[in-house]
Amino acid sequence: MPSLEEELMFPSTPGKFKGQNRHFHRCFASTSTMFLWALFLIAITASYLCFQSFMDNNKSTGVRYFTSHHWEKQVINSAQIRRTHGMSVLVTGAAGFVGSHVSLALKKRGDGVVGIDNFNNYYDVLLKKARKNLLNENGIFIAEGDINESKLLLKLFDIAKFTHVMHLAAQAGVRYAMENPNSYIHSNIAGLVTLLEVSKNAHPQPAVVWASSSSVYGLNEKVPFSESDRTDRPASLYAATKKAGEEITHTYNHIYGLSVTGLRFFTVYGPWGRPDMAYFSFTRNILQGKPITIYRGKNRVDLARDFTYIDDVVKGCIGSLDTSGKSTGSGGKKRGPAPYRIFNLGNTSPVSVPMMVGMLEKHLKIKAKKNFVVMPGNGDVPFTHANISSAQKEFGYKPTTDLQTGLKKFVRWYLSYYGYNQGKL
Ligand SMILES: O=C(O)[C@H]1O[C@H](OP(=O)(O)OP(=O)(O)OC[C@H]2O[C@@H](n3ccc(=O)[nH]c3=O)[C@H](O)[C@@H]2O)[C@H](O)[C@@H](O)[C@H]1O
């Protein structure tokens, strides 16, 4: 008697049964193979989807940055304090113009510095990367991420225990606010609040020094501008977000005991500057033989700015950090009053825009092709002029570089960085 197995495999009766059985076997074999393939494909798809959602999730939270031991080590090394009574500073916007200069100056004197920057494309990302490389060469690590990524900020605070935050990340530019208003809300309002939330919850709370702007004086006519002057008539959304920042930081000082210093910068310029600013874009156009547009106020009055050289502003930032005073709170609880300060960081000698162009022409040895147009209603103010006596009194702030000298240094840097051949820009 054949066994059941033999029966099924090798049936005694030929014909239909045998064929049926073979068919059944092939059918069964191919169904199970298909089933296995299907399972395999489902597994692959599921793992791909899981991986994607993990990556997306991490992109929005910043987790991707701190999954590696190597990343943590870079933060720790960069935050290392190398002088007695030194500070450990988180510099936001460290790949930016002012941020990169302040980071280098702090590192040079032995403070710990860790940067954070989102490397957005508001202007030439290659310039930001070049600044980053310069900082890296000097032992400063920049975490790539946005100040709205609270998990990334929490991780940085967890590793480095910052004593100070130098908050320079912002959506800058007065006129661009009409093109992209939301970017100002994202960085200058939402990003600021995220940073303050993390700062006030930190043990110990750091002191916060941050960049406000001369634009908060808006349409004021009394000169020079003093910190006690009214600031309730902003002429641009940029100015409005900086003014809002001053009020938002005040509430964190009041409720949580966070030490806060706001610095009103006056048209900061110099080497490694911002390509969107007039002195920079004029230089590029003059070298390329392209015309420049110079705005004029009512009745053909020239616009004027209290142009302030970067090295002077850096001294002001460091003076502010050194005198900031401690935050009093801890873990979100206030333990006493903490300093709340606001200072103008200007140059105290405004220069008209056509005069600034004349200086560029002299340094570049090229005549500019000038188009004068009436100032469009795009957020500009006619003039700025800083009274700096508060900063002088508090931390000896004293600008020493006039516009002629500062632009000479800028032009020298510009030509060494971009060269005379401007075709590639
Ligand atoms: O102190 C500030 O708080 C701000 O300073 C800077 O703003 P502004 O003082 O407006 O500098 P900037 O654009 O260089 O224009 C300079 C002059 O050139 C005029 N200007 C400008 C462009 C142009 O094509 N033509 C022209 O005449 C223009 O009308 C103006 O009179 C920062 O960008 C800003 O982020 C903020 O920090």
The ligand as an ORCA input file, in Angstrom:
! r2SCAN-3c Opt
* xyz 0 1
  O      20.097     99.546     10.940
  C      19.273     98.644     10.772
  O      18.547     98.282     11.639
  C      19.134     98.003      9.437
  O      20.309     98.281      8.666
  C      20.265     97.805      7.362
  O      19.175     98.401      6.669
  P      19.434     99.721      5.830
  O      19.909    100.827      6.672
  O      18.197     99.949      5.032
  O      20.685     99.257      4.932
  P      20.809     99.048      3.372
  O      19.809     98.105      2.884
  O      22.221     98.765      3.109
  O      20.468    100.502      2.801
  C      21.287    101.628      3.125
  C      20.778    102.851      2.424
  O      20.888    102.647      1.012
  C      19.664    102.923      0.398
  N      19.534    102.067     -0.798
  C      19.419    100.740     -0.658
  C      19.342     99.927     -1.752
  C      19.350    100.495     -3.039
  O      19.278     99.824     -4.081
  N      19.446    101.845     -3.129
  C      19.547    102.670     -2.049
  O      19.648    103.875     -2.184
  C      18.605    102.691      1.421
  O      17.447    103.411      1.136
  C      19.309    103.137      2.682
  O      19.143    104.511      2.828
  C      20.093     96.307      7.352
  O      19.959     95.850      6.019
  C      18.897     95.881      8.150
  O      18.879     94.481      8.221
  C      18.893     96.511      9.523
  O      19.834     95.876     10.345
*
